[in-house]
Amino acid sequence: MVHETLAATNAVVTLDVAIPDIFWGWYVTMNMWAKSIGTGLVFMLFLLLKKNPSEMNGLRTPVMITSFIFMNIFLVFTWLDLHQMWRMWHIFFYPHWTSAITVGAWMATLFVGLEFVMIAVMIRKEKCLLTKQPTVFFDKTLFWVTLLAIPVTLYTAGIMAEATARELWQMPTESAQMILAATLSGSAAIILLGGSKLSDETKNFFGAILGLSALMAFIIYMSEYIFGAMKAEEVAAILGYVKGDGEYATMFWIGQWVAYILPMILVALSRVSNSSSLLNLAAILAIVGLWVVKHVWLVIPQLLPMS
C-alpha cells in the first residue's frame, strides 16, 4: 500500500508487507536440479578422462550434449523466473558485478558457450587450426570447463544465502549441498549414459561416488533436521514443516529415501552382486529424488511469515 507521496520529487514510499505466497517455486527447483545434472556430468567426464581415457571414446559427444541440454533447461527456467524477463539483456549490457545473479549469468553463459564449441568440434571434426585433432581439443578444453563448473554450480548457494531472514539457507551448508547434488546427479547420469561402454571397474567407481555423495548429503540434512533448531528460533519454526505432522514432512522423507537412502543401499547391493541393474536403479532414484529434496528445502523457509 502507498504510505506517502513526496510531491517535490514524485517519489512514492511504500510499506513493506509479508509476501502471502511462496515466492520461489518449482521454477527455481527446476533451475537447481537441471544445473546440478549439467555441471555434474562435466565433473564426471573429467574424472573419467583422468581415470581411464580409453573409455572416453563414444562418450565425449553424448555426455556433453546431455550436459548442454540440462544447462539450457537451467537457463530457461532462470529466465522464466525473472521478474522482468524481457529485460534480461541488461545483465550483459549493464552488469552489476556485486550481484550474484549477474556473475552467475555471465559464468553460466560462458560455460554453455564452451560446451557448444566442444560439441560442434566433435560433431563436425573440421581440421582447422585449433581442431586438427578434435579429441585433443575437447580434452584440453574440458579442463577449463570443469574449473568453470565449480562456481557455476555454487553460485545458487550465494543467491540463497543473500536472502534476508532465511537462516536455514546458510552459505557453508548450501555450498556443500550444491557440490554434492552435482556429484550425486552427475555420477548417476553418467552411469545411465555410459551403459555397456563403461567397464565394471569404472561403473563401480562412479557408483562409489554416487553412494558417498548420497551419504554425505544425507548426513548434512539430518544434522540440520536434528540440530538446526539450535541456530535460531526461526530455524526451529521452519523445520516444524518437515517434522511430525508438518505440512511437508511426507514429501521431505520421500525425498530423503528416494534420493539418498535407497541409492546407498542399492549401490552397496550392486557391488556385492555385481549387478548393473541395481546400479542403474540407484542412479534413476537419485536423479528423481534430488528434485524432491531440493523442492522441499527451497519451499519450507518461505512458509514462515516474516512480519
N, C-alpha and C positions, 0 to 999 in steps of 0.2 A: 504494500500500500504506500501511497505517497505521504511522506511525513511533512515536508515543507518544500516550497519552491522559492528560490532566491531570484528575485526579479532582476537584479543588476546583472547577473551572469546567465540567467535562464537555466541554472543548474537545478536538477531535481535530486533531492535526498530521499532515499527510501529506507524503510525499516528492514532489518534482517529478520527473516522468518524461517522456521523449520521447513525443510522440504518434506512434503507429506508422503512421498512415494520413493521407491528405490531409484536412485539417480544413475548408478552404473549397473546395467542389467546384463542380459545374456550376450549382447553385442560385445561387451568387454570380456566376458568369459570366452567367447569365440576368438577374440583377439589374442588373449594369453595362451589359449590351448593350441591354436594354429602356429603361433610364434615358437612355442616350445618344440613342436614337431619339426618345424623348418630349421631352426638352429641346431636342434639335437641331432638331426640327420647329418649335418655338416661335421659336428663333433665326432660322430661315429665313423664317418667316411675317412676323416683324418686319422683316427685311431687304426682303422683297417689298413690304411696306407703305410703306417709305421709298423704294424704288427705283421701283416702278410700281404705285400704289394701284389703278389701274383693273383690274389683273389679279387683285385680291383677290376680286372678285365670283365667287361659286361655289366659292371655295376656303376661305373662313374656317371654315365648319362642318365639312367633311370632314377638313381638316387638323387642326383642334383635336380632333375626335373620335378621330382616329388617335393623336394625341399622348396623349390621355386614356386610351385603351386600353393603350398601351405603358407609361404611368406606373403604371397599375394592375397590369400584369404585374410591373413592378419592385417595387411594394409587396407583392404576393402572395408573390413569391419572397424578399423581405426578411423577411417574416413567417414563412414556412416555415423559413427558416434560423436563426431564433432558437432558443436552447436551451430557453427556457420560453415558447413562442409564445402560450400561452393566458393569459400574464400580461403581454402587450404593452401593455395598458391602463395599466400602471404608468408607462410612458414619458410619458403625458399627465397622469396624476394625481399622480405622484411624480417629477417630472423632475429629472435631474441635469445641469445646464447645462454641466458640464465634459466631458460625454461627446459625442463626435462623432455617435454613433448617435442620442442624444436630440435634438440640434439638427437633425440631418438629417431625423428623423422628423417633427418639427414643421414644418420648411420644406416637405418633400415633401407633407404633408397640406394645408397652406395652398395650395401650388401646384396640387394636384389639385382642391381646393375651388373655386379661382378659375376653373379650366378648366371645371368643371361648370356654374358660373353663366354663363359666356360661351356655352357650348353651349346651355343652356336658353333664354337670351335670344334667340339666333339662331333656334332652332327654333320657339319659341312666338311670338316677335315681339309680346309684350304691350306695350301703350303705357302703362306705369306711370310713376311719377315719374322713375325713373332710366333708363328704356328707351324714351323717346319715339322715339328713332332707334337701333334695335338695333345697326347697324353702327358708329355713333359711339361707343356704349358699349363695344362689342367692341374697337375700335381703341385707345381710351384705356386700357382695362384691359390690353390686350396689352403695353403699355409696362412696366407693373408686373410682369406675369407673366414677361416677358423678363428683367427685373432679378433676379427670384427664381430664374429658371432657372440663373443663373450659380453661386450657392452650392449649389444642389441637385445640379448635375452635378459639382461639385468635391468635395463632402463625402466621397465614397467614397475619394478620394485621401488625405484626412485619416485615415480609418479604417485604410487600408493602411499609412500612414506610422507609425501608432501601434503597429503590430505590432513587438515587440522582436526583435532579431537577424534582421531581414529587410532587409538592406542594399539589395537590388535595388529595393524599393518606396520610393524616396526621394521626399519630398513635391514638390520642384520638378519632377522629371521626370514623376511621376504626374499632377500638376495639368495640365501641358501636354498629356499624353496624354488625359486626360478631356475637356478642351475640344476637342481635335482629333477625338476619337471622336464628339462631339456634332455638330461641323460636318460631318464626313465622312458620318455616317449621316443627319443632318438634311437635308443637300443632296441626298443620294441619294434619300431618301424623298419629298421634295417634287417632285423631277423625275418620279418614278413617279406620284405622286398628281396632279400638275398636268396631265400629258399634253398634250392639244391646247389646254387652257385657257391655257397659257403660251406666250408668243411665242418665236421662235427666239433673240432677244436675251436674254431672261430665262433660257431654258434654258442658253445659253452662260455666262451669269453664274453660275448655280448649278453648272454643270459646272466652271467655273474654281475655285470654292470646293471642290468635290469633289476635283479634281486637286491643288490646293495643299495641302489637308488631308492627302491621302494622301502627298504628297511630304514634308511636314514630319514626319508621324508616322513614316514610313519612315526618315528621317534620324536621328531620335531613337533608334529601335530599333537601327539599325545602329551608332550611336555607342556605345550600351550593349553591343551584341554584340562590337564590336571593342575598345573601350577600357574596358569595365566592369570588367575584371579589375584595373585599376589602383586601384580603390577599396579593395578588401579581398580577402583570400583566400577569404572566404565567397562573394563575388560570382563569383569565378573558378570556384569549385566549382559554383555554381548554373548558370552559363552553360554548363558542361560538358554539361548535359542537352539543350542545343539545338545543340551544336557536334559536328562529326564524326559519330561513331556514337552520339550521345546519344539517350536514350530518347524525347525529344520533338523531335528535330531535324527529322524529316519533317513533323510537324504544324506546327512553327514556320514552316518555309519555305512550306508550303501556305498558311498564314495570310498571310504577307508577300506572296506572289504574288497571291492572290485578293483581299485587302483593299486592297493598295496598288499593286503594280507593274502588274498588268493594268488596273485602273481608270485609272491615269495614262496608260497607252498608249492605251486606248480613248477617253478624254476628248480627247487630242490628235488622234486619228484622226477623231473625230466633228466637231471644229472644222474640220478640213481638208476633210472630205467633206460637212459639214452634215447628218450622219446622226443622227436621233433614236434609231434602233435601237441604234446603238453606244453612245450616251449612256445609254440605258435598261439595256443590258447592264452597263455600268460601274457603274451605281447598284446593280443587283442583286448583283453580285460584291462590292462594297464592304460592303453590309449583311451578307451571308453571311460574308464573310471576317473581318469585325470580330469576330464571335463566336469564331472560331477563335483569332485573335490574342489576345483578352482571356483566353481559357481557358488558353492556354499560359503566358502571363505570370503568371497567377494561381496556377497549379499548381506550376511549377518551383521557386520558393523553398521550398515546403512539403515537397519531396522530400529536402531536406538535413537530416539529423539534427542536432538542436541540443544533444545531450548524448552 
